[in-house]
Amino acid sequence: MRHEYQARAGRVLLLPLTLPDAQRMRELRNRSSQMFFHTEFITAEAQEEWYARYARTENDYMFSVLFSPSEQWVGAVSIYHVDKTQGRCEFGRLMIDRSAVTERGLGVDATLAACAFAFETLELSTVYLEVFADNMAAVRTYERAGFQTCQERLEKTGRTILYMEKSKSER
Ligand SMILES: CC(C)(COP(=O)(O)OP(=O)(O)OC[C@H]1O[C@@H](n2cnc3c(N)ncnc32)[C@H](O)[C@@H]1OP(=O)(O)O)[C@@H](O)C(=O)NCCC(=O)NCCS
C-alpha cells in the first residue's frame, strides 16, 4: 500500500518503495529467484502491474533499503499480512545487492529496521517469516536479527522450509 513510513537501524534507512525502486528490486529478485517461493522470471511490465496491485493492498508495506550515510539504494524488504487483532505480521521480500557495497551484514540491519517498524510503529507483538533452510545467508541473517526457528516443513521438491518468529519481548 502507499505509505510514508521510514525506519532506521544500524547502517540502513528504510524508505517507501517507489516504482523505479521496484524495477531495481526486480533485477535483484531475478538474480536470486531460487531463494524465493515464486521462481518465475519477472518482466518490467509484470513488475509494474505488481507495483500497482501492491499500492492498492492494505496492510502491505514495502521499503527500499538505503545504505547510510550516502543513501545509496542497496535493496528491499517488506512487512505484510498485518493482523492487528492477532498482533502479528509477516516479514519478507528481503534482498540486498551484495555487488553494490563492500559492507556485509546489511541484511541484519534491514531486518532489524523492518522489525522496529512492526513493533514500534504498528505496535505488533510478533513478526514471522518463512525461508528455505538451504538459504544459509538468509537463515544466518534472521538468526542474527533475533528470529528463532519454530517449525520445519519438508516440501515435495525435497527442500525444507523453516518457519521463524521474533517477539517484541525478545528484542
Ligand atoms: C540474505 C541477504 C539479504 C543477506 O545479505 P547480507 O547482509 O549482505 O549478507 P552477508 O554477506 O553479510 O551474509 C550474512 C550472513 O550469512 C553468512 N553467509 C553468507 N553466505 C553464506 C553461505 N553460503 N553459507 C553459510 N553462511 C553464509 C555470512 O557469513 C553472514 O554471517 P555472519 O555475519 O555470521 O558472518 C542476501 O544474501 C540476499 O539478498 N540474498 C538473496 C535474496 C534472499 O535470499 N532473500 C531472502 C529470502 S527469504
The ligand as an SDF file (V2000), in Angstrom:
LIG
                    3D

 48 50  0  0  0  0  0  0  0  0999 V2000
   20.0310  -12.7450    2.6000 C   0  0  0  0  0  0  0  0  0  0  0  0
   20.7450  -11.4720    2.2110 C   0  0  0  0  0  0  0  0  0  0  0  0
   19.7680  -10.3020    2.2510 C   0  0  0  0  0  0  0  0  0  0  0  0
   21.8920  -11.2060    3.1800 C   0  0  0  0  0  0  0  0  0  0  0  0
   22.6060  -10.0840    2.7260 O   0  0  0  0  0  0  0  0  0  0  0  0
   23.9300   -9.5370    3.5000 P   0  0  0  0  0  0  0  0  0  0  0  0
   23.5510   -8.9750    4.8000 O   0  0  0  0  0  0  0  0  0  0  0  0
   24.6610   -8.6480    2.5640 O   0  0  0  0  0  0  0  0  0  0  0  0
   24.7100  -10.9070    3.6760 O   0  0  0  0  0  0  0  0  0  0  0  0
   26.1710  -11.2480    4.2150 P   0  0  0  0  0  0  0  0  0  0  0  0
   27.0740  -11.4950    3.0450 O   0  0  0  0  0  0  0  0  0  0  0  0
   26.6240  -10.2130    5.1890 O   0  0  0  0  0  0  0  0  0  0  0  0
   25.8860  -12.6490    4.9240 O   0  0  0  0  0  0  0  0  0  0  0  0
   25.0080  -12.7420    6.0340 C   0  0  0  0  0  0  0  0  0  0  0  0
   25.4750  -13.8920    6.9220 C   0  0  0  0  0  0  0  0  0  0  0  0
   25.3080  -15.1180    6.2130 O   0  0  0  0  0  0  0  0  0  0  0  0
   26.5550  -15.7940    6.1450 C   0  0  0  0  0  0  0  0  0  0  0  0
   26.6000  -16.4490    4.8350 N   0  0  0  0  0  0  0  0  0  0  0  0
   26.5430  -15.8610    3.6290 C   0  0  0  0  0  0  0  0  0  0  0  0
   26.5940  -16.8000    2.6590 N   0  0  0  0  0  0  0  0  0  0  0  0
   26.6680  -17.9940    3.3170 C   0  0  0  0  0  0  0  0  0  0  0  0
   26.7560  -19.3560    2.8940 C   0  0  0  0  0  0  0  0  0  0  0  0
   26.7280  -19.6640    1.6040 N   0  0  0  0  0  0  0  0  0  0  0  0
   26.8160  -20.3140    3.8210 N   0  0  0  0  0  0  0  0  0  0  0  0
   26.8250  -20.0260    5.1340 C   0  0  0  0  0  0  0  0  0  0  0  0
   26.7370  -18.7520    5.6110 N   0  0  0  0  0  0  0  0  0  0  0  0
   26.6680  -17.7730    4.7020 C   0  0  0  0  0  0  0  0  0  0  0  0
   27.6050  -14.7150    6.2800 C   0  0  0  0  0  0  0  0  0  0  0  0
   28.8210  -15.2430    6.7670 O   0  0  0  0  0  0  0  0  0  0  0  0
   26.9460  -13.8060    7.2910 C   0  0  0  0  0  0  0  0  0  0  0  0
   27.0060  -14.3550    8.5880 O   0  0  0  0  0  0  0  0  0  0  0  0
   27.9950  -13.7200    9.6960 P   0  0  0  0  0  0  0  0  0  0  0  0
   27.5820  -12.2910    9.8280 O   0  0  0  0  0  0  0  0  0  0  0  0
   27.7200  -14.5110   10.9030 O   0  0  0  0  0  0  0  0  0  0  0  0
   29.3650  -13.8610    9.1510 O   0  0  0  0  0  0  0  0  0  0  0  0
   21.3520  -11.5600    0.7750 C   0  0  0  0  0  0  0  0  0  0  0  0
   22.2110  -12.6740    0.7470 O   0  0  0  0  0  0  0  0  0  0  0  0
   20.3390  -11.6730   -0.3380 C   0  0  0  0  0  0  0  0  0  0  0  0
   19.8210  -10.6560   -0.8290 O   0  0  0  0  0  0  0  0  0  0  0  0
   20.0790  -12.9110   -0.7910 N   0  0  0  0  0  0  0  0  0  0  0  0
   19.1930  -13.1590   -1.9300 C   0  0  0  0  0  0  0  0  0  0  0  0
   17.7370  -12.9330   -1.6070 C   0  0  0  0  0  0  0  0  0  0  0  0
   17.2850  -13.7970   -0.4560 C   0  0  0  0  0  0  0  0  0  0  0  0
   17.6700  -14.9490   -0.3220 O   0  0  0  0  0  0  0  0  0  0  0  0
   16.4040  -13.2110    0.3800 N   0  0  0  0  0  0  0  0  0  0  0  0
   15.8040  -13.9110    1.4950 C   0  0  0  0  0  0  0  0  0  0  0  0
   14.5900  -14.6610    1.0480 C   0  0  0  0  0  0  0  0  0  0  0  0
   13.7790  -15.4210    2.4140 S   0  0  0  0  0  0  0  0  0  0  0  0
  1  2  1  0
  2  3  1  0
  2  4  1  0
  2 36  1  0
  4  5  1  0
  5  6  1  0
  6  7  2  0
  6  8  1  0
  6  9  1  0
  9 10  1  0
 10 11  2  0
 10 12  1  0
 10 13  1  0
 13 14  1  0
 14 15  1  0
 15 16  1  0
 15 30  1  0
 16 17  1  0
 17 18  1  0
 17 28  1  0
 18 19  1  0
 18 27  1  0
 19 20  2  0
 20 21  1  0
 21 22  1  0
 21 27  2  0
 22 23  1  0
 22 24  2  0
 24 25  1  0
 25 26  2  0
 26 27  1  0
 28 29  1  0
 28 30  1  0
 30 31  1  0
 31 32  1  0
 32 33  2  0
 32 34  1  0
 32 35  1  0
 36 37  1  0
 36 38  1  0
 38 39  2  0
 38 40  1  0
 40 41  1  0
 41 42  1  0
 42 43  1  0
 43 44  2  0
 43 45  1  0
 45 46  1  0
 46 47  1  0
 47 48  1  0
M  END
$$$$
